[in-house]
Amino acid sequence: MKVLVIEDDKEIVDAISLAFQIRWPEAKVVSTRLGQKGVEMVESESPDIVILDLGLPDISGFEVLRQIRRFSTVPTIILTVRAEEADVVKGLEWGADDYITKPFRQLELLARVKSMIRRHTPAEESILTYGHLRLEPETAQLHIDEKEIALTVTENHILGHLMKNAGHVVTHSNLAEAVWGDDYPGATDSLKVHIRRLREKIETDPGKPRIILTKTGIGYFLAKPE
């Protein structure tokens, strides 16, 4: 288990390292204060998860995330003081798997990390099929007819949970707990962003979805196969 922290505040890095040392001593924490170095370390260190600050001295965290997503699907948690909704949406849309604002609770951070690691390295799971959808949970590959689509870790778990519960509406709370292990404040808004990204990948017209449907104020469900 290796954690890469891309953060220029030494106190934050020390706090994260101490939390892992006490609660998860088998994990190895490596860090850098520079965004470009962080991108290089994703490739050279092959971390199991990345904790990324947005305010870095050389390039923005968003740019780091954009570059990482060119070649890696490593689970990435943004950890930042920027709590504006626009930043949260942008982070998730650019490929972050989770978004936590500072000041943060160490135990919550570790819980989110552990949940994400479990989701990224699942036990052998059977291939899921529903209508013309065929999902390989272990590789996060979705097949729609002859089209193959690569999903992020979070998208994989969202769609997988919807497919396992096909025929039923999955509530926001149920889906958040399945994906993140907790229905935390803001989880519903994060789900909306991930669902929108999923629709952009799999729907012919994302503005008029025909696969992933919304039950207003309640949750999401898959349409019956045509």
N, CA, C and O of each residue as an XYZ file, in Angstrom:
904
protein
N       0.845     -1.189      0.000
C       0.000      0.000      0.000
C       0.880      1.238      0.000
O       1.660      1.449      0.929
N       0.758      2.059     -1.040
C       1.572      3.276     -1.145
C       0.664      4.474     -1.411
O      -0.198      4.441     -2.290
N       0.879      5.528     -0.632
C       0.092      6.754     -0.750
C       1.006      7.877     -1.235
O       2.061      8.119     -0.649
N       0.604      8.557     -2.299
C       1.350      9.712     -2.792
C       0.595     10.977     -2.397
O      -0.564     11.162     -2.769
N       1.267     11.848     -1.637
C       0.680     13.119     -1.218
C       1.339     14.240     -2.017
O       2.551     14.439     -1.942
N       0.538     14.961     -2.774
C       1.049     16.110     -3.543
C       0.530     17.353     -2.834
O      -0.612     17.766     -3.033
N       1.382     17.941     -2.007
C       0.964     18.995     -1.073
C       2.182     19.824     -0.687
O       3.234     19.271     -0.368
N       2.044     21.165     -0.716
C       3.192     22.022     -0.415
C       3.224     22.493      1.035
O       4.172     23.171      1.434
N       2.217     22.153      1.831
C       2.191     22.527      3.244
C       2.759     21.356      4.051
O       2.125     20.308      4.178
N       3.969     21.555      4.596
C       4.644     20.478      5.319
C       3.836     19.993      6.524
O       3.870     18.807      6.852
N       3.114     20.894      7.181
C       2.313     20.488      8.341
C       1.197     19.532      7.927
O       0.882     18.588      8.652
N       0.610     19.775      6.778
C      -0.449     18.885      6.276
C       0.149     17.520      5.948
O      -0.414     16.483      6.300
N       1.294     17.531      5.271
C       1.960     16.267      4.918
C       2.299     15.487      6.181
O       2.093     14.275      6.248
N       2.823     16.197      7.189
C       3.187     15.532      8.443
C       1.953     14.962      9.142
O       2.002     13.868      9.704
N       0.844     15.710      9.105
C      -0.390     15.246      9.746
C      -0.922     13.989      9.064
O      -1.365     13.055      9.733
N      -0.878     13.968      7.722
C      -1.329     12.795      6.975
C      -0.417     11.610      7.265
O      -0.888     10.498      7.505
N       0.899     11.855      7.240
C       1.857     10.780      7.487
C       1.679     10.194      8.879
O       1.750      8.978      9.056
N       1.447     11.059      9.876
C       1.264     10.593     11.250
C      -0.013      9.767     11.384
O      -0.040      8.752     12.080
N      -1.069     10.216     10.707
C      -2.334      9.480     10.773
C      -2.159      8.065     10.229
O      -2.660      7.103     10.812
N      -1.450      7.945      9.117
C      -1.208      6.614      8.557
C      -0.290      5.799      9.467
O      -0.507      4.604      9.668
N       0.736      6.452     10.014
C       1.680      5.752     10.884
C       0.981      5.137     12.093
O       1.326      4.038     12.529
N      -0.005      5.855     12.630
C      -0.703      5.381     13.823
C      -1.797      4.371     13.480
O      -1.918      3.328     14.124
N      -2.589      4.692     12.462
C      -3.777      3.903     12.167
C      -3.594      2.866     11.063
O      -4.353      1.900     10.978
N      -2.573      3.072     10.212
C      -2.374      2.165      9.076
C      -0.874      2.052      8.824
O      -0.396      2.470      7.769
N      -0.122      1.493      9.776
C       1.348      1.528      9.733
C       1.968      0.799      8.551
O       3.105      1.086      8.178
N       1.239     -0.139      7.956
C       1.806     -0.858      6.814
C       1.800     -0.021      5.538
O       2.433     -0.396      4.550
N       1.096      1.103      5.549
C       1.059      1.979      4.378
C       2.325      2.830      4.308
O       2.823      3.305      5.329
N       2.834      3.013      3.103
C       4.003      3.857      2.884
C       3.545      5.175      2.278
O       2.832      5.185      1.274
N       3.949      6.283      2.881
C       3.569      7.608      2.399
C       4.768      8.278      1.744
O       5.822      8.424      2.363
N       4.603      8.683      0.495
C       5.624      9.457     -0.210
C       4.980     10.777     -0.609
O       3.763     10.853     -0.783
N       5.793     11.812     -0.754
C       5.198     13.118     -1.017
C       6.103     13.997     -1.865
O       7.298     13.745     -2.017
N       5.484     15.040     -2.413
C       6.200     16.093     -3.124
C       5.387     17.371     -3.013
O       4.159     17.331     -2.938
N       6.076     18.505     -3.002
C       5.393     19.785     -2.921
C       5.097     20.366     -4.297
O       4.400     21.375     -4.407
N       5.618     19.741     -5.343
C       5.468     20.261     -6.700
C       4.516     19.398     -7.524
O       4.586     18.169     -7.507
N       3.632     20.071     -8.238
C       2.656     19.349     -9.037
C       3.260     18.541    -10.163
O       2.882     17.389    -10.377
N       4.207     19.141    -10.893
C       4.802     18.420    -12.021
C       5.570     17.197    -11.543
O       5.545     16.153    -12.194
N       6.252     17.321    -10.405
C       6.956     16.183     -9.824
C       5.945     15.113     -9.411
O       6.209     13.916     -9.525
N       4.790     15.562     -8.930
C       3.752     14.621     -8.543
C       3.268     13.784     -9.714
O       3.054     12.580     -9.578
N       3.095     14.424    -10.867
C       2.697     13.695    -12.073
C       3.736     12.624    -12.400
O       3.392     11.481    -12.701
N       5.016     13.012    -12.337
C       6.092     12.055    -12.633
C       6.100     10.906    -11.629
O       6.370      9.762    -11.994
N       5.800     11.214    -10.345
C       5.827     10.184     -9.319
C       4.665      9.199     -9.448
O       4.788      8.042     -9.046
N       3.551      9.645    -10.001
C       2.454      8.708    -10.254
C       2.939      7.598    -11.178
O       2.585      6.431    -11.014
N       3.761      7.989    -12.155
C       4.269      7.000    -13.104
C       5.420      6.190    -12.520
O       5.486      4.978    -12.722
N       6.335      6.851    -11.791
C       7.527      6.149    -11.296
C       7.286      5.364    -10.009
O       7.903      4.320     -9.799
N       6.395      5.857     -9.145
C       6.158      5.226     -7.843
C       4.982      4.251     -7.848
O       4.860      3.417     -6.951
N       4.114      4.356     -8.861
C       2.912      3.509     -8.957
C       2.138      3.467     -7.638
O       1.937      2.391     -7.076
N       1.704      4.627     -7.142
C       0.975      4.644     -5.866
C      -0.393      3.977     -6.002
O      -0.948      3.865     -7.095
N      -0.918      3.539     -4.860
C      -2.259      2.955     -4.837
C      -3.328      4.029     -4.744
O      -4.481      3.803     -5.110
N      -2.938      5.202     -4.251
C      -3.879      6.312     -4.145
C      -3.096      7.623     -4.100
O      -1.958      7.658     -3.633
N      -3.714      8.700     -4.588
C      -3.089     10.026     -4.594
C      -3.959     10.980     -3.776
O      -5.177     11.020     -3.948
N      -3.327     11.746     -2.886
C      -3.998     12.819     -2.157
C      -3.426     14.121     -2.700
O      -2.227     14.373     -2.581
N      -4.271     14.941     -3.287
C      -3.817     16.080     -4.094
C      -4.361     17.407     -3.593
O      -5.570     17.565     -3.422
N      -3.464     18.363     -3.358
C      -3.857     19.736     -3.035
C      -4.051     20.500     -4.346
O      -3.433     20.175     -5.359
N      -4.909     21.512     -4.317
C      -5.130     22.310     -5.525
C      -4.163     23.482     -5.621
O      -3.790     23.885     -6.723
N      -3.750     24.041     -4.471
C      -2.876     25.206     -4.475
C      -1.416     24.815     -4.369
O      -0.868     24.741     -3.269
N      -0.787     24.565     -5.499
C       0.620     24.149     -5.530
C       1.488     25.273     -6.091
O       0.986     26.125     -6.824
N       2.784     25.292     -5.761
C       3.627     26.422     -6.160
C       3.973     26.501     -7.645
O       4.298     27.580     -8.140
N       3.911     25.377     -8.368
C       4.321     25.436     -9.778
C       3.137     25.385    -10.737
O       3.017     26.259    -11.595
N       2.263     24.397    -10.621
C       1.078     24.310    -11.460
C      -0.118     23.996    -10.573
O       0.052     23.515     -9.453
N      -1.313     24.259    -11.055
C      -2.500     24.035    -10.230
C      -2.781     22.543    -10.078
O      -2.381     21.726    -10.908
N      -3.477     22.215     -9.000
C      -3.866     20.830     -8.795
C      -4.760     20.316     -9.905
O      -4.716     19.133    -10.244
N      -5.574     21.198    -10.475
C      -6.427     20.785    -11.590
C      -5.578     20.320    -12.775
O      -5.898     19.326    -13.427
N      -4.497     21.049    -13.044
C      -3.612     20.664    -14.144
C      -2.916     19.340    -13.831
O      -2.724     18.507    -14.716
N      -2.540     19.155    -12.563
C      -1.945     17.874    -12.156
C      -2.921     16.737    -12.428
O      -2.553     15.706    -12.990
N      -4.159     16.940    -12.024
C      -5.189     15.920    -12.225
C      -5.389     15.641    -13.708
O      -5.499     14.486    -14.122
N      -5.434     16.693    -14.497
C      -5.629     16.523    -15.945
C      -4.501     15.690    -16.549
O      -4.746     14.809    -17.373
N      -3.266     15.971    -16.137
C      -2.135     15.231    -16.683
C      -2.128     13.773    -16.208
O      -1.805     12.869    -16.979
N      -2.481     13.551    -14.950
C      -2.528     12.181    -14.422
C      -3.542     11.352    -15.192
O      -3.288     10.195    -15.524
N      -4.684     11.947    -15.470
C      -5.748     11.206    -16.133
C      -5.438     10.891    -17.598
O      -6.168     10.132    -18.236
N      -4.377     11.461    -18.124
C      -3.961     11.102    -19.484
C      -3.426      9.676    -19.554
O      -3.490      9.031    -20.600
N      -2.888      9.181    -18.409
C      -2.234      7.862    -18.467
C      -2.568      6.953    -17.290
O      -2.149      5.796    -17.280
N      -3.317      7.445    -16.291
C      -3.542      6.627    -15.105
C      -4.956      6.807    -14.563
O      -5.532      7.893    -14.635
N      -5.501      5.725    -14.020
C      -6.803      5.769    -13.351
C      -6.632      5.647    -11.833
O      -7.589      5.327    -11.129
N      -5.421      5.900    -11.325
C      -5.166      5.785     -9.888
C      -6.203      6.599     -9.109
O      -6.454      7.755     -9.452
N      -6.808      6.020     -8.070
C      -7.774      6.773     -7.264
C      -7.149      8.056     -6.721
O      -6.039      8.039     -6.189
N      -7.865      9.157     -6.857
C      -7.323     10.454     -6.460
C      -8.325     11.218     -5.614
O      -9.479     11.407     -5.999
N      -7.855     11.654     -4.449
C      -8.678     12.472     -3.550
C      -8.112     13.879     -3.528
O      -6.935     14.071     -3.221
N      -8.931     14.857     -3.847
C      -8.517     16.249     -3.717
C      -8.706     16.662     -2.257
O      -9.771     16.438     -1.681
N      -7.673     17.264     -1.660
C      -7.704     17.748     -0.281
C      -7.295     19.214     -0.319
O      -6.127     19.521     -0.559
N      -8.231     20.118     -0.087
C      -7.971     21.526     -0.339
C      -8.804     22.424      0.569
O      -9.790     21.986      1.161
N      -8.389     23.693      0.669
C      -9.176     24.671      1.419
C     -10.304     25.230      0.551
O     -11.213     25.883      1.064
N     -10.254     24.983     -0.737
C     -11.227     25.567     -1.662
C     -12.528     24.772     -1.610
O     -12.614     23.648     -2.105
N     -13.546     25.397     -0.990
C     -14.817     24.705     -0.784
C     -15.918     25.183     -1.721
O     -17.062     24.743     -1.606
N     -15.585     26.081     -2.652
C     -16.599     26.595     -3.561
C     -17.170     25.474     -4.429
O     -16.437     24.595     -4.882
N     -18.470     25.514     -4.655
C     -19.140     24.463     -5.425
C     -18.512     24.307     -6.807
O     -18.383     23.189     -7.306
N     -18.122     25.421     -7.428
C     -17.540     25.358     -8.762
C     -16.250     24.548     -8.765
O     -15.984     23.809     -9.713
N     -15.449     24.682     -7.713
C     -14.195     23.924     -7.617
C     -14.468     22.440     -7.389
O     -13.805     21.583     -7.972
N     -15.456     22.141     -6.532
C     -15.809     20.741     -6.280
C     -16.260     20.081     -7.573
O     -15.800     18.993     -7.920
N     -17.164     20.748     -8.284
C     -17.675     20.202     -9.551
C     -16.546     20.014    -10.554
O     -16.454     18.977    -11.212
N     -15.685     21.025    -10.665
C     -14.579     20.936    -11.611
C     -13.654     19.778    -11.263
O     -13.240     19.028    -12.147
N     -13.325     19.626     -9.976
C     -12.445     18.540     -9.556
C     -13.010     17.178     -9.907
O     -12.294     16.322    -10.427
N     -14.281     16.972     -9.630
C     -14.911     15.689     -9.917
C     -15.046     15.473    -11.422
O     -14.854     14.360    -11.913
N     -15.375     16.536    -12.150
C     -15.525     16.404    -13.601
C     -14.190     16.113    -14.285
O     -14.154     15.460    -15.328
N     -13.097     16.595    -13.699
C     -11.788     16.365    -14.301
C     -11.186     15.021    -13.891
O     -10.080     14.674    -14.305
N     -11.926     14.268    -13.074
C     -11.480     12.908    -12.802
C     -11.132     12.567    -11.379
O     -10.687     11.450    -11.116
N     -11.319     13.508    -10.420
C     -11.083     13.162     -9.020
C     -12.152     12.181     -8.558
O     -13.295     12.243     -9.012
N     -11.786     11.287     -7.664
C     -12.738     10.306     -7.143
C     -13.416     10.785     -5.874
O     -14.470     10.272     -5.499
N     -12.823     11.760     -5.213
C     -13.405     12.297     -3.991
C     -12.842     13.696     -3.766
O     -11.815     14.054     -4.343
N     -13.510     14.483     -2.932
C     -13.120     15.872     -2.700
C     -13.350     16.174     -1.223
O     -14.481     16.103     -0.741
N     -12.288     16.510     -0.510
C     -12.359     16.802      0.919
C     -11.787     18.195      1.161
O     -10.739     18.544      0.618
N     -12.479     18.990      1.977
C     -12.000     20.345      2.251
C     -11.282     20.401      3.597
O     -11.608     19.666      4.528
N     -10.296     21.295      3.671
C      -9.562     21.544      4.907
C     -10.300     22.602      5.719
O     -10.947     23.470      5.133
N     -10.226     22.561      7.052
C      -9.535     21.545      7.852
C     -10.273     20.211      7.771
O     -11.498     20.170      7.648
N      -9.514     19.130      7.841
C     -10.106     17.808      7.681
C      -9.894     16.982      8.941
O      -8.984     17.241      9.729
N     -10.744     15.991      9.112
C     -10.605     15.070     10.236
C      -9.780     13.876      9.769
O     -10.105     13.251      8.759
N      -8.736     13.564     10.486
C      -7.808     12.518     10.059
C      -8.498     11.170      9.904
O      -8.237     10.449      8.940
N      -9.372     10.823     10.839
C     -10.039      9.527     10.761
C     -10.974      9.460      9.558
O     -11.117      8.408      8.935
N     -11.609     10.583      9.235
C     -12.480     10.603      8.052
C     -11.656     10.418      6.784
O     -12.056      9.685      5.880
N     -10.502     11.085      6.717
C      -9.635     10.940      5.557
C      -9.210      9.483      5.387
O      -9.276      8.942      4.283
N      -8.775      8.845      6.478
C      -8.348      7.455      6.396
C      -9.502      6.548      5.983
O      -9.313      5.610      5.209
N     -10.698      6.829      6.499
C     -11.858      6.018      6.134
C     -12.152      6.147      4.644
O     -12.476      5.162      3.980
N     -12.038      7.363      4.127
C     -12.286      7.569      2.693
C     -11.220      6.841      1.869
O     -11.535      6.215      0.857
N      -9.960      6.924      2.303
C      -8.872      6.255      1.592
C      -9.096      4.743      1.583
O      -8.989      4.105      0.536
N      -9.404      4.175      2.740
C      -9.597      2.729      2.828
C     -10.768      2.278      1.968
O     -10.696      1.245      1.303
N     -11.840      3.052      1.984
C     -13.001      2.712      1.156
C     -12.645      2.712     -0.317
O     -13.061      1.834     -1.072
N     -11.869      3.713     -0.717
C     -11.497      3.817     -2.126
C     -10.546      2.700     -2.544
O     -10.648      2.175     -3.653
N      -9.622      2.338     -1.656
C      -8.703      1.244     -1.953
C      -9.463     -0.065     -2.113
O      -9.180     -0.849     -3.019
N     -10.438     -0.302     -1.222
C     -11.242     -1.523     -1.332
C     -11.987     -1.564     -2.644
O     -12.110     -2.619     -3.266
N     -12.482     -0.418     -3.066
C     -13.245     -0.377     -4.314
C     -12.341     -0.562     -5.527
O     -12.751     -1.121     -6.544
N     -11.112     -0.086     -5.406
C     -10.203     -0.156     -6.545
C      -9.582     -1.542     -6.708
O      -9.162     -1.915     -7.804
N      -9.526     -2.297     -5.623
C      -8.947     -3.641     -5.692
C      -9.955     -4.648     -5.152
O      -9.723     -5.253     -4.105
N     -11.076     -4.835     -5.856
C     -12.118     -5.720     -5.349
C     -11.736     -7.179     -5.493
O     -10.856     -7.541     -6.274
N     -12.428     -8.017     -4.709
C     -12.299     -9.450     -4.933
C     -12.891     -9.750     -6.302
O     -13.591     -8.922     -6.885
N     -12.603    -10.933     -6.800
C     -13.103    -11.287     -8.119
C     -14.618    -11.103     -8.164
O     -15.350    -11.646     -7.336
N     -15.065    -10.337     -9.134
C     -16.486    -10.087     -9.287
C     -16.942    -10.596    -10.638
O     -16.219    -10.516    -11.631
N     -18.140    -11.113    -10.653
C     -18.694    -11.609    -11.901
C     -19.008    -10.454    -12.830
O     -19.292     -9.344    -12.381
N     -18.959    -10.713    -14.103
C     -19.348     -9.722    -15.098
C     -20.838     -9.442    -14.953
O     -21.635    -10.368    -14.801
N     -21.211     -8.171    -14.998
C     -22.609     -7.772    -14.850
C     -23.207     -7.474    -16.221
O     -22.573     -6.819    -17.049
N     -24.397     -7.942    -16.456
C     -25.080     -7.650    -17.716
C     -26.491     -7.173    -17.420
O     -27.156     -7.658    -16.504
N     -26.925     -6.218    -18.214
C     -28.302     -5.721    -18.120
C     -28.644     -5.114    -19.464
O     -28.078     -4.096    -19.861
N     -29.583     -5.753    -20.169
C     -29.906     -5.276    -21.511
C     -28.671     -5.322    -22.392
O     -28.025     -6.363    -22.513
N     -28.343     -4.190    -23.010
C     -27.167     -4.146    -23.877
C     -25.931     -3.640    -23.142
O     -24.921     -3.319    -23.768
N     -26.011     -3.568    -21.801
C     -24.859     -3.168    -20.992
C     -24.136     -4.409    -20.479
O     -24.763     -5.361    -20.014
N     -22.814     -4.383    -20.571
C     -21.995     -5.482    -20.036
C     -20.803     -4.845    -19.322
O     -19.955     -4.220    -19.958
N     -20.743     -5.006    -17.998
C     -19.723     -4.348    -17.184
C     -18.783     -5.375    -16.581
O     -19.216     -6.368    -15.997
N     -17.478     -5.117    -16.734
C     -16.451     -5.945    -16.108
C     -15.928     -5.176    -14.890
O     -15.059     -4.318    -15.043
N     -16.435     -5.462    -13.685
C     -16.069     -4.682    -12.494
C     -14.576     -4.651    -12.196
O     -14.063     -3.636    -11.724
N     -13.869     -5.753    -12.464
C     -12.445     -5.807    -12.122
C     -11.600     -4.884    -12.988
O     -10.571     -4.383    -12.534
N     -12.017     -4.655    -14.221
C     -11.242     -3.811    -15.133
C     -11.897     -2.461    -15.394
O     -11.317     -1.604    -16.060
N     -13.114     -2.271    -14.866
C     -13.876     -1.030    -15.077
C     -14.117     -0.766    -16.552
O     -14.121      0.383    -16.994
N     -14.316     -1.835    -17.310
C     -14.611     -1.705    -18.735
C     -16.097     -1.975    -18.968
O     -16.634     -2.998    -18.544
N     -16.739     -1.043    -19.641
C     -18.151     -1.187    -19.973
C     -18.296     -1.409    -21.473
O     -17.699     -0.700    -22.283
N     -19.091     -2.395    -21.823
C     -19.373     -2.676    -23.227
C     -20.842     -2.369    -23.500
O     -21.734     -2.899    -22.837
N     -21.076     -1.515    -24.478
C     -22.437     -1.216    -24.927
C     -22.503     -1.611    -26.390
O     -21.964     -0.923    -27.257
N     -23.171     -2.726    -26.657
C     -23.176     -3.295    -28.002
C     -21.725     -3.541    -28.423
O     -21.047     -4.364    -27.806
N     -21.235     -2.856    -29.449
C     -19.862     -3.065    -29.926
C     -18.891     -2.017    -29.383
O     -17.703     -2.042    -29.705
N     -19.394     -1.103    -28.564
C     -18.573     -0.008    -28.052
C     -17.988     -0.359    -26.695
O     -18.691     -0.888    -25.835
N     -16.685     -0.066    -26.490
C     -16.028     -0.312    -25.207
C     -15.664      1.020    -24.567
O     -15.056      1.880    -25.205
N     -16.040      1.184    -23.303
C     -15.850      2.449    -22.595
C     -15.106      2.212    -21.289
O     -15.488      1.347    -20.501
N     -14.037      2.983    -21.058
C     -13.287      2.893    -19.807
C     -13.924      3.808    -18.770
O     -14.138      4.994    -19.024
N     -14.225      3.254    -17.607
C     -14.835      4.019    -16.533
C     -13.810      4.324    -15.447
O     -12.820      3.608    -15.298
N     -14.052      5.387    -14.693
C     -13.227      5.658    -13.519
C     -13.650      4.699    -12.410
O     -14.659      4.003    -12.527
N     -12.863      4.672    -11.330
C     -13.191      3.813    -10.195
C     -14.593      4.116     -9.671
O     -15.388      3.204     -9.439
N     -14.887      5.394     -9.488
C     -16.177      5.782     -8.934
C     -17.313      5.491     -9.903
O     -18.362      4.994     -9.495
N     -17.117      5.796    -11.186
C     -18.141      5.494    -12.179
C     -18.430      4.001    -12.238
O     -19.579      3.584    -12.382
N     -17.374      3.200    -12.125
C     -17.505      1.750    -12.142
C     -18.405      1.268    -11.005
O     -19.266      0.411    -11.206
N     -18.200      1.820     -9.822
C     -18.987      1.377     -8.677
C     -20.409      1.919     -8.710
O     -21.341      1.240     -8.277
N     -20.584      3.114     -9.211
C     -21.939      3.654     -9.344
C     -22.750      2.799    -10.315
O     -23.849      2.352     -9.987
N     -22.209      2.577    -11.501
C     -22.946      1.817    -12.500
C     -23.136      0.371    -12.054
O     -24.199     -0.214    -12.258
N     -22.094     -0.204    -11.442
C     -22.203     -1.574    -10.954
C     -23.327     -1.720     -9.939
O     -24.088     -2.687     -9.982
N     -23.430     -0.759     -9.025
C     -24.481     -0.828     -8.003
C     -25.857     -0.660     -8.636
O     -26.813     -1.321     -8.230
N     -25.962      0.218     -9.622
C     -27.241      0.386    -10.316
C     -27.622     -0.886    -11.063
O     -28.791     -1.269    -11.082
N     -26.634     -1.546    -11.681
C     -26.914     -2.771    -12.419
C     -27.313     -3.905    -11.477
O     -28.183     -4.712    -11.801
N     -26.674     -3.959    -10.314
C     -27.035     -4.998     -9.337
C     -28.446     -4.782     -8.792
O     -29.097     -5.719     -8.331
N     -28.904     -3.537     -8.851
C     -30.238     -3.218     -8.344
C     -31.184     -2.824     -9.469
O     -32.127     -2.060     -9.263
N     -30.926     -3.354    -10.660
C     -31.761     -3.038    -11.818
C     -33.212     -3.391    -11.523
O     -33.516     -4.435    -10.946
N     -34.092     -2.495    -11.933
C     -35.511     -2.699    -11.659
C     -35.979     -1.960    -10.421
O     -37.173     -1.928    -10.126
N     -35.039     -1.365     -9.695
C     -35.377     -0.633     -8.473
C     -34.704      0.734     -8.490
O     -33.648      0.912     -9.097
N     -35.323      1.685     -7.823
C     -34.707      3.001     -7.634
C     -33.695      2.893     -6.496
O     -34.023      2.417     -5.410
N     -32.467      3.336     -6.750
C     -31.429      3.356     -5.717
C     -31.376      4.772     -5.153
O     -31.108      5.725     -5.885
N     -31.627      4.911     -3.869
C     -31.664      6.248     -3.268
C     -30.274      6.874     -3.240
O     -29.260      6.180     -3.321
N     -30.249      8.192     -3.124
C     -28.973      8.902     -3.021
C     -28.154      8.350     -1.861
O     -26.956      8.105     -2.002
N     -28.801      8.156     -0.717
C     -28.101      7.683      0.479
C     -27.542      6.279      0.262
O     -26.390      6.010      0.603
N     -28.340      5.397     -0.296
C     -27.902      4.025     -0.539
C     -26.735      3.993     -1.504
O     -25.778      3.245     -1.307
N     -26.812      4.807     -2.552
C     -25.752      4.826     -3.556
C     -24.468      5.415     -2.976
O     -23.379      4.912     -3.252
N     -24.584      6.472     -2.177
C     -23.403      7.076     -1.550
C     -22.717      6.088     -0.620
O     -21.491      5.985     -0.611
N     -23.510      5.360      0.165
C     -22.919      4.379      1.082
C     -22.248      3.240      0.321
O     -21.218      2.723      0.755
N     -22.828      2.850     -0.810
C     -22.229      1.780     -1.609
C     -20.920      2.230     -2.249
O     -19.987      1.438     -2.382
N     -20.850      3.484     -2.639
C     -19.680      3.994     -3.358
C     -18.584      4.467     -2.408
O     -17.411      4.150     -2.602
N     -18.968      5.231     -1.374
C     -17.966      5.834     -0.487
C     -17.962      5.254      0.921
O     -17.095      5.587      1.729
N     -18.917      4.394      1.214
C     -18.996      3.827      2.551
C     -19.693      4.727      3.546
O     -19.791      4.390      4.726
N     -20.187      5.885      3.080
C     -20.805      6.837      4.003
C     -21.623      7.842      3.206
O     -21.189      8.307      2.151
N     -22.795      8.174      3.706
C     -23.617      9.222      3.095
C     -23.227     10.544      3.739
O     -23.965     11.087      4.561
N     -22.061     11.058      3.360
C     -21.515     12.262      3.992
C     -22.167     13.513      3.418
O     -22.731     13.457      2.326
N     -22.106     14.644      4.124
C     -22.667     15.899      3.603
C     -22.036     16.244      2.255
O     -20.812     16.262      2.118
N     -22.863     16.509      1.285
C     -22.365     16.827     -0.048
C     -22.284     15.631     -0.972
O     -21.969     15.784     -2.152
N     -22.566     14.431     -0.453
C     -22.459     13.226     -1.280
C     -23.448     13.255     -2.448
O     -23.123     12.828     -3.556
N     -24.648     13.758     -2.192
C     -25.660     13.806     -3.257
C     -25.195     14.678     -4.411
O     -25.387     14.327     -5.576
N     -24.582     15.817     -4.091
C     -24.080     16.699     -5.148
C     -22.935     16.041     -5.912
O     -22.835     16.185     -7.130
N     -22.071     15.317     -5.195
C     -20.979     14.605     -5.872
C     -21.532     13.535     -6.803
O     -21.030     13.350     -7.911
N     -22.567     12.831     -6.354
C     -23.188     11.812     -7.204
C     -23.728     12.426     -8.487
O     -23.611     11.831     -9.558
N     -24.313     13.603     -8.384
C     -24.858     14.263     -9.574
C     -23.770     14.497    -10.618
O     -23.989     14.313    -11.815
N     -22.594     14.906    -10.145
C     -21.482     15.160    -11.074
C     -21.043     13.863    -11.742
O     -20.853     13.826    -12.958
N     -20.878     12.792    -10.953
C     -20.440     11.515    -11.508
C     -21.496     10.924    -12.454
O     -21.154     10.347    -13.487
N     -22.765     11.069    -12.099
C     -23.834     10.582    -12.984
C     -23.814     11.352    -14.297
O     -24.003     10.769    -15.364
N     -23.586     12.656    -14.223
C     -23.517     13.455    -15.454
C     -22.369     12.995    -16.343
O     -22.518     12.903    -17.561
N     -21.217     12.705    -15.726
C     -20.067     12.222    -16.502
C     -20.367     10.850    -17.114
O     -20.001     10.580    -18.258
N     -21.027     10.000    -16.352
C     -21.397      8.686    -16.876
C     -22.314      8.827    -18.081
O     -22.134      8.153    -19.096
N     -23.284      9.698    -17.960
C     -24.224      9.912    -19.070
C     -23.501     10.434    -20.301
O     -23.833     10.055    -21.424
N     -22.515     11.302    -20.098
C     -21.761     11.825    -21.239
C     -20.998     10.716    -21.952
O     -20.736     10.805    -23.152
N     -20.642      9.667    -21.206
C     -19.901      8.555    -21.803
C     -20.806      7.533    -22.481
O     -20.430      6.946    -23.496
N     -22.004      7.318    -21.921
C     -22.794      6.187    -22.395
C     -24.108      6.555    -23.090
O     -24.683      5.731    -23.801
N     -24.582      7.780    -22.891
C     -25.858      8.158    -23.483
C     -25.659      8.776    -24.875
O     -24.687      9.497    -25.098
N     -26.545      8.505    -25.777
C     -26.509      9.137    -27.104
C     -26.743     10.637    -26.968
O     -26.067     11.438    -27.613
N     -27.700     11.010    -26.131
C     -27.981     12.415    -25.832
C     -28.011     12.563    -24.314
O     -29.041     12.302    -23.692
N     -26.881     12.984    -23.699
C     -26.817     13.090    -22.233
C     -27.896     13.979    -21.640
O     -28.302     13.792    -20.493
N     -28.368     14.960    -22.431
C     -29.411     15.853    -21.940
C     -30.772     15.185    -21.854
O     -31.659     15.645    -21.136
N     -30.926     14.091    -22.597
C     -32.176     13.322    -22.569
C     -31.830     11.853    -22.348
O     -31.941     11.040    -23.266
N     -31.410     11.516    -21.128
C     -30.925     10.163    -20.853
C     -31.986      9.091    -21.068
O     -33.165      9.279    -20.768
N     -31.525      7.956    -21.599
C     -32.412      6.817    -21.827
C     -31.910      5.558    -21.116
O     -32.552      4.509    -21.162
N     -30.749      5.678    -20.455
C     -30.181      4.515    -19.755
C     -30.231      4.731    -18.240
O     -30.868      3.961    -17.521
N     -29.559      5.779    -17.760
C     -29.581      6.103    -16.332
C     -30.611      7.202    -16.116
O     -30.438      8.330    -16.576
N     -31.675      6.862    -15.418
C     -32.777      7.801    -15.219
C     -32.790      8.311    -13.780
O     -32.269      7.669    -12.867
N     -33.394      9.474    -13.606
C     -33.464     10.125    -12.297
C     -34.867     10.035    -11.717
O     -35.852     10.311    -12.402
N     -34.948      9.649    -10.457
C     -36.197      9.765     -9.697
C     -36.028     11.009     -8.844
O     -35.349     10.978     -7.818
N     -36.645     12.103     -9.267
C     -36.403     13.408     -8.667
C     -36.533     13.388     -7.142
O     -37.539     12.953     -6.582
N     -35.471     13.877     -6.497
C     -35.465     13.979     -5.054
C     -35.219     12.679     -4.323
O     -35.154     12.656     -3.094
N     -35.081     11.583     -5.080
C     -34.932     10.268     -4.433
C     -33.627      9.586     -4.815
O     -32.839      9.222     -3.941
N     -33.386      9.405     -6.128
C     -32.182      8.704     -6.542
C     -32.158      8.411     -8.019
O     -32.650      9.203     -8.823
N     -31.583      7.263     -8.390
C     -31.395      6.920     -9.792
C     -31.791      5.466    -10.033
O     -31.820      4.650     -9.112
N     -32.098      5.161    -11.303
C     -32.408      3.779    -11.667
C     -32.099      3.573    -13.145
O     -32.009      4.534    -13.910
N     -31.937      2.314    -13.539
C     -31.688      1.990    -14.935
C     -33.013      1.751    -15.646
O     -33.920      1.109    -15.117
N     -33.097      2.286    -16.865
C     -34.286      2.077    -17.662
C     -34.429      0.615    -18.055
O     -33.428     -0.093    -18.175
N     -35.642      0.157    -18.256
C     -35.857     -1.213    -18.697
C     -35.262     -1.398    -20.085
O     -35.371     -0.510    -20.930
N     -34.630     -2.548    -20.327
C     -34.037     -2.790    -21.654
C     -35.100     -2.690    -22.733
O     -36.236     -3.130    -22.556
N     -34.707     -2.100    -23.856
C     -35.655     -1.968    -24.970
C     -35.797     -3.296    -25.694
O     -36.550     -3.394    -26.663
